[in-house]
Amino acid sequence: MTTPPAVAGSPPPGGLPANPYNAHAWIVGEPVIGAGTWIGAFTVIDGSGGLTIGAGCDISSGAQIYTHSSVRRCVSGRAYPQVDRAPVTIGDRVFIGANATVLMGVTIGDGAVVGAGAVVTRDVPAGTVVAGVPARVVSTVEVDGGAVRFVAAQDS
């Protein structure tokens, strides 16, 4: 097997592009990332369709945030010629758990929590906890100074 030649300005073959957040994260596009945000190892942060991540967020290891989808192009045999893109907006103080996935076009409100392994397919209101596949609201977040409580959502 041969290794393809390096292209100027690109990462080494098989390597990850450099980023100021974590040497073991993959960040593409030009996302806007707020002060104090932490990004864990082995994350995929796709800013190609527009991505804003607020201040003070924690993006756990293995999380994936996508602002594009090639599904229509793929299933049409390329008759649908483009890759769809839609921005993702993540508010301030949002926690995204390990191996969670956030799909294109989603807005996550301030102070929300995305549980580990959740797949976020629609907007998440501020101050809520979502979990599951697809992600659903399971509780709300109550913050009183340093005290934080998670109050279970009532069944509808």
Secondary structure, DSSP 8 states (H G I E B T S, - for coil): -------TTS--TT-----SS-TT-EEEE--EE-TT-EE-TT-EEEETT-EEE-TT-EE-TT-EE-SEE-HHHHHTTTSS-S-EE--EEE-TT-EE-TT-EE-TT-EE-TT-EE-TT-EE-S-B-TTEEEETTTTEEEEEEEEETTEEEEEE----
